[in-house]
Amino acid sequence: MKLLEKYFLPSDYFREFHSITPQYLKSRGIKAVITDLDNTLVGYDEPEANESVLEWFKSMNENDIKVTIVSNGSRNRVGRFCDPHDIEYIFRARKPLGSAYRKAVKMMDEDKRETVMIGDQLMTDVFGANRVGLESILVLPVKKKDGWATVVNRRIERVLMKYFDQKGLIQWGD
Ligand SMILES: [Mg+2]
């Protein structure tokens, strides 16, 4: 079962992205962040960035931590969220395939060993990051409701989460 851990166990986990601070990232030697959008920063059905998101980006910016959104969503969805705030992004990323992760690392001109992927899904965000050799942080989904493309992944994810929970590897605390 070591393979499950290698590919699907995140380096760390937080209940929400907002708790991931520049200080924490720096303490782990992280200089750049790739983050998922849907159900990581906002609900998948929320078109625009909110105060909480903008504040978080600002605090990363002020601490010289680069952030790029890497989403499997469409140009419309991701552009509408990012363009008004000059947030860098890659849309239709086809996570868990590795190319968009590598492209984002290149865009930020960073080393992949100093880059972390933040996301709400083991099957896409974490799996892709672990394959490429990035650190990964799992967060709880912002909303219970998912887009249609995620329903099957969540079923597999529940099995993986149960396994990690039983091994004491991921415990959310309630
Ligand atoms: Mg997501």
Backbone and ligand atoms as CSV (ligand in chain L), in Angstrom:
chain,resi,resn,atom,element,x,y,z
A,1,MET,N,N,0.827,-1.218,0.000
A,1,MET,CA,C,0.000,0.000,0.000
A,1,MET,C,C,0.861,1.268,0.000
A,2,LYS,N,N,2.167,1.092,-0.050
A,2,LYS,CA,C,3.081,2.249,-0.071
A,2,LYS,C,C,2.802,3.133,-1.294
A,3,LEU,N,N,2.339,2.493,-2.379
A,3,LEU,CA,C,2.063,3.256,-3.602
A,3,LEU,C,C,0.935,4.254,-3.394
A,4,LEU,N,N,-0.091,3.841,-2.635
A,4,LEU,CA,C,-1.203,4.756,-2.339
A,4,LEU,C,C,-0.691,6.001,-1.642
A,5,GLU,N,N,0.232,5.784,-0.698
A,5,GLU,CA,C,0.769,6.926,0.043
A,5,GLU,C,C,1.648,7.793,-0.841
A,6,LYS,N,N,2.444,7.148,-1.663
A,6,LYS,CA,C,3.341,7.898,-2.559
A,6,LYS,C,C,2.545,8.822,-3.478
A,7,TYR,N,N,1.432,8.320,-4.006
A,7,TYR,CA,C,0.709,9.091,-5.017
A,7,TYR,C,C,-0.440,9.926,-4.482
A,8,PHE,N,N,-1.050,9.496,-3.381
A,8,PHE,CA,C,-2.290,10.172,-2.959
A,8,PHE,C,C,-2.228,10.850,-1.595
A,9,LEU,N,N,-1.169,10.589,-0.844
A,9,LEU,CA,C,-1.073,11.241,0.471
A,9,LEU,C,C,-0.455,12.632,0.305
A,10,PRO,N,N,-1.174,13.678,0.767
A,10,PRO,CA,C,-0.599,15.028,0.665
A,10,PRO,C,C,0.534,15.217,1.679
A,11,SER,N,N,1.417,16.187,1.412
A,11,SER,CA,C,2.501,16.483,2.360
A,11,SER,C,C,1.927,17.016,3.669
A,12,ASP,N,N,0.790,17.730,3.564
A,12,ASP,CA,C,0.151,18.285,4.753
A,12,ASP,C,C,-1.317,18.561,4.418
A,13,TYR,N,N,-2.103,18.940,5.416
A,13,TYR,CA,C,-3.511,19.244,5.146
A,13,TYR,C,C,-4.020,20.310,6.093
A,14,PHE,N,N,-4.893,21.158,5.578
A,14,PHE,CA,C,-5.500,22.256,6.333
A,14,PHE,C,C,-6.998,22.238,6.071
A,15,ARG,N,N,-7.751,22.758,7.010
A,15,ARG,CA,C,-9.196,22.793,6.785
A,15,ARG,C,C,-9.563,23.778,5.681
A,16,GLU,N,N,-8.820,24.898,5.585
A,16,GLU,CA,C,-9.126,25.870,4.531
A,16,GLU,C,C,-7.867,26.598,4.093
A,17,PHE,N,N,-7.883,27.058,2.843
A,17,PHE,CA,C,-6.684,27.673,2.249
A,17,PHE,C,C,-6.215,28.877,3.062
A,18,HIS,N,N,-7.170,29.591,3.664
A,18,HIS,CA,C,-6.840,30.827,4.356
A,18,HIS,C,C,-5.921,30.611,5.554
A,19,SER,N,N,-5.921,29.389,6.080
A,19,SER,CA,C,-5.045,29.085,7.224
A,19,SER,C,C,-3.607,28.815,6.794
A,20,ILE,N,N,-3.375,28.723,5.498
A,20,ILE,CA,C,-2.018,28.476,4.994
A,20,ILE,C,C,-1.324,29.830,4.844
A,21,THR,N,N,-0.446,30.144,5.774
A,21,THR,CA,C,0.150,31.484,5.822
A,21,THR,C,C,1.534,31.499,5.150
A,22,PRO,N,N,1.974,32.695,4.742
A,22,PRO,CA,C,3.329,32.822,4.195
A,22,PRO,C,C,4.378,32.317,5.191
A,23,GLN,N,N,4.148,32.564,6.477
A,23,GLN,CA,C,5.104,32.134,7.504
A,23,GLN,C,C,5.216,30.610,7.512
A,24,TYR,N,N,4.089,29.941,7.456
A,24,TYR,CA,C,4.091,28.479,7.408
A,24,TYR,C,C,4.838,27.984,6.165
A,25,LEU,N,N,4.509,28.567,5.017
A,25,LEU,CA,C,5.129,28.123,3.763
A,25,LEU,C,C,6.639,28.334,3.811
A,26,LYS,N,N,7.054,29.491,4.305
A,26,LYS,CA,C,8.492,29.779,4.396
A,26,LYS,C,C,9.193,28.794,5.320
A,27,SER,N,N,8.508,28.418,6.403
A,27,SER,CA,C,9.110,27.466,7.340
A,27,SER,C,C,9.319,26.108,6.682
A,28,ARG,N,N,8.582,25.858,5.604
A,28,ARG,CA,C,8.757,24.604,4.857
A,28,ARG,C,C,9.643,24.787,3.632
A,29,GLY,N,N,10.200,25.972,3.480
A,29,GLY,CA,C,11.081,26.234,2.340
A,29,GLY,C,C,10.351,26.445,1.026
A,30,ILE,N,N,9.083,26.841,1.119
A,30,ILE,CA,C,8.264,27.031,-0.085
A,30,ILE,C,C,8.321,28.488,-0.551
A,31,LYS,N,N,8.558,28.673,-1.849
A,31,LYS,CA,C,8.626,30.017,-2.427
A,31,LYS,C,C,7.527,30.289,-3.438
A,32,ALA,N,N,6.847,29.244,-3.868
A,32,ALA,CA,C,5.817,29.419,-4.892
A,32,ALA,C,C,4.661,28.461,-4.645
A,33,VAL,N,N,3.467,28.933,-4.993
A,33,VAL,CA,C,2.252,28.162,-4.755
A,33,VAL,C,C,1.482,27.978,-6.058
A,34,ILE,N,N,1.085,26.755,-6.295
A,34,ILE,CA,C,0.105,26.488,-7.336
A,34,ILE,C,C,-1.175,26.149,-6.587
A,35,THR,N,N,-2.275,26.797,-6.937
A,35,THR,CA,C,-3.512,26.448,-6.236
A,35,THR,C,C,-4.621,26.119,-7.221
A,36,ASP,N,N,-5.434,25.168,-6.811
A,36,ASP,CA,C,-6.664,24.837,-7.505
A,36,ASP,C,C,-7.648,25.989,-7.277
A,37,LEU,N,N,-8.684,26.057,-8.074
A,37,LEU,CA,C,-9.706,27.098,-7.910
A,37,LEU,C,C,-11.000,26.535,-7.301
A,38,ASP,N,N,-11.684,25.666,-8.053
A,38,ASP,CA,C,-13.020,25.207,-7.647
A,38,ASP,C,C,-13.004,24.405,-6.350
A,39,ASN,N,N,-13.744,24.900,-5.398
A,39,ASN,CA,C,-13.900,24.270,-4.088
A,39,ASN,C,C,-12.620,24.268,-3.243
A,40,THR,N,N,-11.593,24.988,-3.752
A,40,THR,CA,C,-10.403,25.225,-2.928
A,40,THR,C,C,-10.412,26.669,-2.450
A,41,LEU,N,N,-10.574,27.611,-3.398
A,41,LEU,CA,C,-10.607,29.038,-3.036
A,41,LEU,C,C,-12.035,29.535,-2.846
A,42,VAL,N,N,-12.918,29.090,-3.722
A,42,VAL,CA,C,-14.357,29.406,-3.612
A,42,VAL,C,C,-15.146,28.177,-4.058
A,43,GLY,N,N,-16.453,28.170,-3.817
A,43,GLY,CA,C,-17.301,27.103,-4.310
A,43,GLY,C,C,-17.236,27.041,-5.832
A,44,TYR,N,N,-17.470,25.863,-6.401
A,44,TYR,CA,C,-17.315,25.717,-7.846
A,44,TYR,C,C,-18.334,26.576,-8.609
A,45,ASP,N,N,-19.398,26.987,-7.905
A,45,ASP,CA,C,-20.431,27.780,-8.567
A,45,ASP,C,C,-20.322,29.275,-8.236
A,46,GLU,N,N,-19.232,29.686,-7.630
A,46,GLU,CA,C,-19.017,31.110,-7.338
A,46,GLU,C,C,-18.072,31.701,-8.377
A,47,PRO,N,N,-18.572,32.625,-9.208
A,47,PRO,CA,C,-17.768,33.086,-10.351
A,47,PRO,C,C,-16.616,34.009,-9.993
A,48,GLU,N,N,-16.727,34.736,-8.884
A,48,GLU,CA,C,-15.724,35.767,-8.632
A,48,GLU,C,C,-14.966,35.591,-7.312
A,49,ALA,N,N,-13.781,36.190,-7.276
A,49,ALA,CA,C,-12.966,36.163,-6.058
A,49,ALA,C,C,-13.631,37.021,-4.986
A,50,ASN,N,N,-13.538,36.603,-3.733
A,50,ASN,CA,C,-14.107,37.386,-2.631
A,50,ASN,C,C,-12.981,38.008,-1.789
A,51,GLU,N,N,-13.359,38.723,-0.766
A,51,GLU,CA,C,-12.394,39.431,0.080
A,51,GLU,C,C,-11.350,38.484,0.675
A,52,SER,N,N,-11.820,37.342,1.132
A,52,SER,CA,C,-10.943,36.372,1.774
A,52,SER,C,C,-9.844,35.908,0.805
A,53,VAL,N,N,-10.254,35.656,-0.443
A,53,VAL,CA,C,-9.301,35.222,-1.470
A,53,VAL,C,C,-8.298,36.340,-1.766
A,54,LEU,N,N,-8.818,37.559,-1.944
A,54,LEU,CA,C,-7.951,38.679,-2.331
A,54,LEU,C,C,-6.959,39.023,-1.224
A,55,GLU,N,N,-7.441,38.933,0.002
A,55,GLU,CA,C,-6.578,39.189,1.154
A,55,GLU,C,C,-5.437,38.174,1.221
A,56,TRP,N,N,-5.769,36.930,0.938
A,56,TRP,CA,C,-4.765,35.851,0.958
A,56,TRP,C,C,-3.721,36.045,-0.134
A,57,PHE,N,N,-4.198,36.388,-1.334
A,57,PHE,CA,C,-3.249,36.661,-2.427
A,57,PHE,C,C,-2.333,37.831,-2.073
A,58,LYS,N,N,-2.927,38.845,-1.441
A,58,LYS,CA,C,-2.146,40.020,-1.072
A,58,LYS,C,C,-1.053,39.657,-0.062
A,59,SER,N,N,-1.412,38.840,0.914
A,59,SER,CA,C,-0.427,38.474,1.934
A,59,SER,C,C,0.687,37.615,1.330
A,60,MET,N,N,0.368,36.784,0.351
A,60,MET,CA,C,1.401,35.997,-0.343
A,60,MET,C,C,2.319,36.932,-1.117
A,61,ASN,N,N,1.683,37.857,-1.827
A,61,ASN,CA,C,2.401,38.833,-2.631
A,61,ASN,C,C,3.387,39.643,-1.777
A,62,GLU,N,N,2.902,40.119,-0.648
A,62,GLU,CA,C,3.724,40.947,0.240
A,62,GLU,C,C,4.906,40.170,0.825
A,63,ASN,N,N,4.779,38.858,0.820
A,63,ASN,CA,C,5.847,38.024,1.358
A,63,ASN,C,C,6.658,37.327,0.258
A,64,ASP,N,N,6.521,37.860,-0.964
A,64,ASP,CA,C,7.292,37.348,-2.106
A,64,ASP,C,C,7.045,35.877,-2.395
A,65,ILE,N,N,5.837,35.425,-2.126
A,65,ILE,CA,C,5.470,34.073,-2.528
A,65,ILE,C,C,4.574,34.180,-3.762
A,66,LYS,N,N,5.037,33.590,-4.852
A,66,LYS,CA,C,4.287,33.662,-6.105
A,66,LYS,C,C,3.131,32.667,-6.072
A,67,VAL,N,N,2.024,33.037,-6.703
A,67,VAL,CA,C,0.868,32.140,-6.737
A,67,VAL,C,C,0.318,32.052,-8.164
A,68,THR,N,N,0.080,30.849,-8.620
A,68,THR,CA,C,-0.565,30.623,-9.918
A,68,THR,C,C,-1.735,29.667,-9.727
A,69,ILE,N,N,-2.877,30.020,-10.288
A,69,ILE,CA,C,-4.027,29.114,-10.250
A,69,ILE,C,C,-3.924,28.120,-11.399
A,70,VAL,N,N,-4.015,26.847,-11.077
A,70,VAL,CA,C,-4.029,25.798,-12.099
A,70,VAL,C,C,-5.340,25.039,-11.945
A,71,SER,N,N,-6.202,25.212,-12.938
A,71,SER,CA,C,-7.562,24.681,-12.841
A,71,SER,C,C,-7.914,23.859,-14.069
A,72,ASN,N,N,-8.708,22.840,-13.866
A,72,ASN,CA,C,-9.237,22.082,-14.995
A,72,ASN,C,C,-10.432,22.786,-15.628
A,73,GLY,N,N,-10.827,23.915,-15.062
A,73,GLY,CA,C,-11.979,24.658,-15.571
A,73,GLY,C,C,-11.699,25.346,-16.900
A,74,SER,N,N,-12.745,25.892,-17.483
A,74,SER,CA,C,-12.665,26.522,-18.814
A,74,SER,C,C,-11.999,27.889,-18.738
A,75,ARG,N,N,-11.629,28.410,-19.903
A,75,ARG,CA,C,-11.048,29.754,-19.982
A,75,ARG,C,C,-12.000,30.781,-19.379
A,76,ASN,N,N,-13.298,30.643,-19.695
A,76,ASN,CA,C,-14.304,31.566,-19.175
A,76,ASN,C,C,-14.344,31.592,-17.658
A,77,ARG,N,N,-14.435,30.399,-17.089
A,77,ARG,CA,C,-14.563,30.270,-15.642
A,77,ARG,C,C,-13.314,30.838,-14.938
A,78,VAL,N,N,-12.162,30.399,-15.373
A,78,VAL,CA,C,-10.926,30.754,-14.673
A,78,VAL,C,C,-10.533,32.204,-14.978
A,79,GLY,N,N,-10.723,32.617,-16.229
A,79,GLY,CA,C,-10.401,33.997,-16.613
A,79,GLY,C,C,-11.269,35.008,-15.886
A,80,ARG,N,N,-12.536,34.697,-15.756
A,80,ARG,CA,C,-13.445,35.625,-15.085
A,80,ARG,C,C,-13.053,35.831,-13.620
A,81,PHE,N,N,-12.538,34.782,-13.028
A,81,PHE,CA,C,-12.104,34.840,-11.634
A,81,PHE,C,C,-10.783,35.609,-11.499
A,82,CYS,N,N,-9.847,35.339,-12.416
A,82,CYS,CA,C,-8.465,35.831,-12.262
A,82,CYS,C,C,-8.200,37.190,-12.912
A,83,ASP,N,N,-8.730,37.410,-14.110
A,83,ASP,CA,C,-8.354,38.594,-14.890
A,83,ASP,C,C,-8.559,39.919,-14.157
A,84,PRO,N,N,-9.686,40.122,-13.463
A,84,PRO,CA,C,-9.881,41.420,-12.798
A,84,PRO,C,C,-8.822,41.713,-11.735
A,85,HIS,N,N,-8.120,40.687,-11.273
A,85,HIS,CA,C,-7.178,40.880,-10.165
A,85,HIS,C,C,-5.737,40.569,-10.575
A,86,ASP,N,N,-5.526,40.412,-11.885
A,86,ASP,CA,C,-4.178,40.104,-12.392
A,86,ASP,C,C,-3.561,38.880,-11.729
A,87,ILE,N,N,-4.386,37.873,-11.512
A,87,ILE,CA,C,-3.880,36.607,-10.963
A,87,ILE,C,C,-3.444,35.726,-12.139
A,88,GLU,N,N,-2.239,35.143,-12.026
A,88,GLU,CA,C,-1.745,34.250,-13.078
A,88,GLU,C,C,-2.518,32.932,-13.052
A,89,TYR,N,N,-2.746,32.349,-14.236
A,89,TYR,CA,C,-3.495,31.089,-14.247
A,89,TYR,C,C,-3.222,30.224,-15.469
A,90,ILE,N,N,-3.547,28.967,-15.299
A,90,ILE,CA,C,-3.597,28.010,-16.401
A,90,ILE,C,C,-4.975,27.372,-16.328
A,91,PHE,N,N,-5.732,27.430,-17.433
A,91,PHE,CA,C,-7.066,26.813,-17.455
A,91,PHE,C,C,-6.991,25.485,-18.223
A,92,ARG,N,N,-8.055,24.702,-18.160
A,92,ARG,CA,C,-8.077,23.366,-18.779
A,92,ARG,C,C,-6.762,22.616,-18.572
A,93,ALA,N,N,-6.378,22.533,-17.312
A,93,ALA,CA,C,-5.041,22.032,-16.973
A,93,ALA,C,C,-4.909,20.509,-17.119
A,94,ARG,N,N,-5.997,19.806,-17.166
A,94,ARG,CA,C,-6.006,18.345,-17.283
A,94,ARG,C,C,-5.240,17.675,-16.138
A,95,LYS,N,N,-5.368,18.257,-14.926
A,95,LYS,CA,C,-4.851,17.549,-13.746
A,95,LYS,C,C,-5.570,16.208,-13.660
A,96,PRO,N,N,-4.954,15.121,-13.308
A,96,PRO,CA,C,-3.625,15.008,-12.690
A,96,PRO,C,C,-2.458,14.867,-13.669
A,97,LEU,N,N,-2.644,15.124,-14.960
A,97,LEU,CA,C,-1.489,15.068,-15.857
A,97,LEU,C,C,-0.481,16.132,-15.420
A,98,GLY,N,N,0.785,15.888,-15.694
A,98,GLY,CA,C,1.837,16.710,-15.117
A,98,GLY,C,C,2.153,18.008,-15.852
A,99,SER,N,N,1.746,18.139,-17.109
A,99,SER,CA,C,2.268,19.255,-17.916
A,99,SER,C,C,1.919,20.631,-17.353
A,100,ALA,N,N,0.702,20.826,-16.863
A,100,ALA,CA,C,0.307,22.146,-16.354
A,100,ALA,C,C,1.073,22.503,-15.072
A,101,TYR,N,N,1.367,21.506,-14.254
A,101,TYR,CA,C,2.155,21.758,-13.040
A,101,TYR,C,C,3.547,22.257,-13.436
A,102,ARG,N,N,4.149,21.548,-14.400
A,102,ARG,CA,C,5.500,21.923,-14.840
A,102,ARG,C,C,5.502,23.302,-15.486
A,103,LYS,N,N,4.448,23.572,-16.256
A,103,LYS,CA,C,4.332,24.882,-16.909
A,103,LYS,C,C,4.223,26.000,-15.861
A,104,ALA,N,N,3.429,25.763,-14.828
A,104,ALA,CA,C,3.243,26.780,-13.778
A,104,ALA,C,C,4.554,27.040,-13.029
A,105,VAL,N,N,5.305,25.983,-12.758
A,105,VAL,CA,C,6.597,26.144,-12.074
A,105,VAL,C,C,7.517,27.005,-12.941
A,106,LYS,N,N,7.495,26.743,-14.236
A,106,LYS,CA,C,8.307,27.499,-15.188
A,106,LYS,C,C,7.870,28.962,-15.239
A,107,MET,N,N,6.547,29.183,-15.300
A,107,MET,CA,C,6.008,30.550,-15.344
A,107,MET,C,C,6.480,31.362,-14.140
A,108,MET,N,N,6.576,30.695,-12.987
A,108,MET,CA,C,6.959,31.396,-11.757
A,108,MET,C,C,8.471,31.424,-11.581
A,109,ASP,N,N,9.186,30.748,-12.497
A,109,ASP,CA,C,10.641,30.703,-12.471
A,109,ASP,C,C,11.152,30.189,-11.119
A,110,GLU,N,N,10.543,29.104,-10.660
A,110,GLU,CA,C,10.922,28.523,-9.376
A,110,GLU,C,C,11.350,27.078,-9.552
A,111,ASP,N,N,11.896,26.537,-8.478
A,111,ASP,CA,C,12.270,25.135,-8.443
A,111,ASP,C,C,11.054,24.335,-7.981
A,112,LYS,N,N,10.812,23.186,-8.602
A,112,LYS,CA,C,9.624,22.417,-8.206
A,112,LYS,C,C,9.706,21.937,-6.755
A,113,ARG,N,N,10.927,21.792,-6.241
A,113,ARG,CA,C,11.060,21.348,-4.847
A,113,ARG,C,C,10.693,22.448,-3.859
A,114,GLU,N,N,10.591,23.694,-4.382
A,114,GLU,CA,C,10.193,24.812,-3.525
A,114,GLU,C,C,8.797,25.312,-3.885
A,115,THR,N,N,8.029,24.434,-4.520
A,115,THR,CA,C,6.673,24.799,-4.952
A,115,THR,C,C,5.674,23.827,-4.344
A,116,VAL,N,N,4.550,24.362,-3.904
A,116,VAL,CA,C,3.515,23.512,-3.327
A,116,VAL,C,C,2.228,23.633,-4.131
A,117,MET,N,N,1.490,22.528,-4.227
A,117,MET,CA,C,0.162,22.537,-4.839
A,117,MET,C,C,-0.883,22.476,-3.735
A,118,ILE,N,N,-1.822,23.425,-3.747
A,118,ILE,CA,C,-2.922,23.412,-2.780
A,118,ILE,C,C,-4.200,23.028,-3.514
A,119,GLY,N,N,-4.937,22.059,-2.983
A,119,GLY,CA,C,-6.179,21.677,-3.657
A,119,GLY,C,C,-7.076,20.828,-2.782
A,120,ASP,N,N,-8.327,20.675,-3.226
A,120,ASP,CA,C,-9.322,19.964,-2.424
A,120,ASP,C,C,-9.519,18.522,-2.878
A,121,GLN,N,N,-8.770,18.078,-3.893
A,121,GLN,CA,C,-9.010,16.721,-4.385
A,121,GLN,C,C,-7.748,15.863,-4.415
A,122,LEU,N,N,-7.864,14.683,-3.831
A,122,LEU,CA,C,-6.750,13.738,-3.875
A,122,LEU,C,C,-6.510,13.235,-5.292
A,123,MET,N,N,-7.600,12.986,-6.032
A,123,MET,CA,C,-7.487,12.330,-7.338
A,123,MET,C,C,-6.909,13.231,-8.427
A,124,THR,N,N,-6.991,14.530,-8.252
A,124,THR,CA,C,-6.449,15.437,-9.274
A,124,THR,C,C,-5.287,16.247,-8.698
A,125,ASP,N,N,-5.588,17.133,-7.758
A,125,ASP,CA,C,-4.585,18.081,-7.248
A,125,ASP,C,C,-3.385,17.380,-6.608
A,126,VAL,N,N,-3.660,16.513,-5.662
A,126,VAL,CA,C,-2.594,15.862,-4.898
A,126,VAL,C,C,-1.876,14.808,-5.745
A,127,PHE,N,N,-2.638,13.991,-6.445
A,127,PHE,CA,C,-2.066,12.950,-7.294
A,127,PHE,C,C,-1.094,13.561,-8.309
A,128,GLY,N,N,-1.537,14.610,-8.992
A,128,GLY,CA,C,-0.688,15.267,-9.990
A,128,GLY,C,C,0.577,15.833,-9.374
A,129,ALA,N,N,0.429,16.516,-8.240
A,129,ALA,CA,C,1.582,17.137,-7.579
A,129,ALA,C,C,2.591,16.072,-7.146
A,130,ASN,N,N,2.097,15.003,-6.566
A,130,ASN,CA,C,2.996,13.953,-6.094
A,130,ASN,C,C,3.726,13.279,-7.253
A,131,ARG,N,N,3.053,13.120,-8.366
A,131,ARG,CA,C,3.701,12.515,-9.539
A,131,ARG,C,C,4.826,13.395,-10.062
A,132,VAL,N,N,4.568,14.727,-10.077
A,132,VAL,CA,C,5.555,15.652,-10.629
A,132,VAL,C,C,6.688,15.923,-9.623
A,133,GLY,N,N,6.421,15.656,-8.325
A,133,GLY,CA,C,7.449,15.874,-7.314
A,133,GLY,C,C,7.333,17.209,-6.610
A,134,LEU,N,N,6.113,17.727,-6.552
A,134,LEU,CA,C,5.845,18.955,-5.798
A,134,LEU,C,C,5.334,18.590,-4.409
A,135,GLU,N,N,5.520,19.499,-3.465
A,135,GLU,CA,C,4.821,19.353,-2.199
A,135,GLU,C,C,3.325,19.508,-2.466
A,136,SER,N,N,2.486,18.947,-1.597
A,136,SER,CA,C,1.046,19.089,-1.809
A,136,SER,C,C,0.334,19.327,-0.481
A,137,ILE,N,N,-0.669,20.192,-0.518
A,137,ILE,CA,C,-1.493,20.450,0.672
A,137,ILE,C,C,-2.952,20.234,0.306
A,138,LEU,N,N,-3.607,19.358,1.045
A,138,LEU,CA,C,-5.029,19.109,0.851
A,138,LEU,C,C,-5.845,20.044,1.734
A,139,VAL,N,N,-6.903,20.621,1.177
A,139,VAL,CA,C,-7.850,21.390,1.991
A,139,VAL,C,C,-9.238,20.760,1.858
A,140,LEU,N,N,-10.098,21.046,2.809
A,140,LEU,CA,C,-11.476,20.563,2.701
A,140,LEU,C,C,-12.195,21.376,1.627
A,141,PRO,N,N,-13.099,20.749,0.869
A,141,PRO,CA,C,-13.843,21.509,-0.139
A,141,PRO,C,C,-14.651,22.647,0.493
A,142,VAL,N,N,-14.667,23.807,-0.169
A,142,VAL,CA,C,-15.407,24.968,0.332
A,142,VAL,C,C,-16.894,24.627,0.484
A,143,LYS,N,N,-17.423,23.928,-0.501
A,143,LYS,CA,C,-18.826,23.514,-0.441
A,143,LYS,C,C,-18.938,22.020,-0.651
A,144,LYS,N,N,-19.987,21.439,-0.121
A,144,LYS,CA,C,-20.231,20.002,-0.290
A,144,LYS,C,C,-20.502,19.670,-1.744
A,145,LYS,N,N,-21.158,20.604,-2.434
A,145,LYS,CA,C,-21.588,20.355,-3.806
A,145,LYS,C,C,-20.416,20.482,-4.785
A,146,ASP,N,N,-20.340,19.505,-5.716
A,146,ASP,CA,C,-19.274,19.492,-6.721
A,146,ASP,C,C,-19.848,19.612,-8.120
A,147,GLY,N,N,-18.997,19.955,-9.059
A,147,GLY,CA,C,-19.362,19.891,-10.474
A,147,GLY,C,C,-19.496,18.432,-10.898
A,148,TRP,N,N,-20.162,18.192,-12.028
A,148,TRP,CA,C,-20.437,16.812,-12.465
A,148,TRP,C,C,-19.156,15.998,-12.665
A,149,ALA,N,N,-18.098,16.660,-13.091
A,149,ALA,CA,C,-16.869,15.934,-13.430
A,149,ALA,C,C,-16.181,15.355,-12.193
A,150,THR,N,N,-16.592,15.807,-11.027
A,150,THR,CA,C,-15.888,15.451,-9.801
A,150,THR,C,C,-16.545,14.315,-9.029
A,151,VAL,N,N,-17.780,13.982,-9.403
A,151,VAL,CA,C,-18.561,13.041,-8.604
A,151,VAL,C,C,-17.882,11.676,-8.443
A,152,VAL,N,N,-17.358,11.136,-9.536
A,152,VAL,CA,C,-16.715,9.820,-9.486
A,152,VAL,C,C,-15.420,9.886,-8.686
A,153,ASN,N,N,-14.625,10.952,-8.921
A,153,ASN,CA,C,-13.386,11.132,-8.158
A,153,ASN,C,C,-13.635,11.145,-6.661
A,154,ARG,N,N,-14.733,11.785,-6.263
A,154,ARG,CA,C,-15.033,11.873,-4.826
A,154,ARG,C,C,-15.321,10.502,-4.231
A,155,ARG,N,N,-15.912,9.620,-5.043
A,155,ARG,CA,C,-16.215,8.278,-4.546
A,155,ARG,C,C,-14.932,7.526,-4.239
A,156,ILE,N,N,-13.980,7.617,-5.167
A,156,ILE,CA,C,-12.685,6.956,-4.965
A,156,ILE,C,C,-11.965,7.621,-3.792
A,157,GLU,N,N,-12.088,8.936,-3.741
A,157,GLU,CA,C,-11.427,9.698,-2.686
A,157,GLU,C,C,-11.901,9.264,-1.298
A,158,ARG,N,N,-13.185,8.994,-1.166
A,158,ARG,CA,C,-13.716,8.576,0.134
A,158,ARG,C,C,-13.043,7.297,0.621
A,159,VAL,N,N,-12.764,6.385,-0.319
A,159,VAL,CA,C,-12.093,5.139,0.030
A,159,VAL,C,C,-10.659,5.421,0.489
A,160,LEU,N,N,-9.979,6.290,-0.255
A,160,LEU,CA,C,-8.598,6.646,0.104
A,160,LEU,C,C,-8.540,7.349,1.457
A,161,MET,N,N,-9.503,8.255,1.686
A,161,MET,CA,C,-9.511,9.010,2.941
A,161,MET,C,C,-9.735,8.081,4.125
A,162,LYS,N,N,-10.579,7.087,3.915
A,162,LYS,CA,C,-10.857,6.124,4.973
A,162,LYS,C,C,-9.585,5.349,5.316
A,163,TYR,N,N,-8.846,4.968,4.275
A,163,TYR,CA,C,-7.583,4.242,4.453
A,163,TYR,C,C,-6.562,5.111,5.205
A,164,PHE,N,N,-6.422,6.371,4.770
A,164,PHE,CA,C,-5.457,7.264,5.429
A,164,PHE,C,C,-5.873,7.553,6.874
A,165,ASP,N,N,-7.169,7.655,7.085
A,165,ASP,CA,C,-7.681,7.899,8.434
A,165,ASP,C,C,-7.367,6.719,9.352
A,166,GLN,N,N,-7.601,5.515,8.840
A,166,GLN,CA,C,-7.338,4.317,9.646
A,166,GLN,C,C,-5.870,4.187,10.005
A,167,LYS,N,N,-5.010,4.646,9.098
A,167,LYS,CA,C,-3.569,4.588,9.357
A,167,LYS,C,C,-3.082,5.788,10.171
A,168,GLY,N,N,-4.017,6.701,10.484
A,168,GLY,CA,C,-3.656,7.883,11.263
A,168,GLY,C,C,-2.878,8.917,10.459
A,169,LEU,N,N,-2.975,8.835,9.120
A,169,LEU,CA,C,-2.177,9.726,8.266
A,169,LEU,C,C,-2.886,11.052,7.986
A,170,ILE,N,N,-4.208,11.019,7.887
A,170,ILE,CA,C,-4.987,12.245,7.751
A,170,ILE,C,C,-6.131,12.182,8.741
A,171,GLN,N,N,-6.148,13.124,9.685
A,171,GLN,CA,C,-7.265,13.169,10.635
A,171,GLN,C,C,-7.748,14.580,10.790
A,172,TRP,N,N,-8.967,14.824,10.375
A,172,TRP,CA,C,-9.493,16.195,10.363
A,172,TRP,C,C,-9.941,16.663,11.736
A,173,GLY,N,N,-10.141,15.727,12.626
A,173,GLY,CA,C,-10.453,16.129,13.988
A,173,GLY,C,C,-11.927,16.221,14.348
A,174,ASP,N,N,-12.831,15.970,13.399
A,174,ASP,CA,C,-14.234,15.753,13.759
A,174,ASP,C,C,-15.057,15.282,12.568
L,1,MG,MG,MG,-11.149,21.608,-6.773
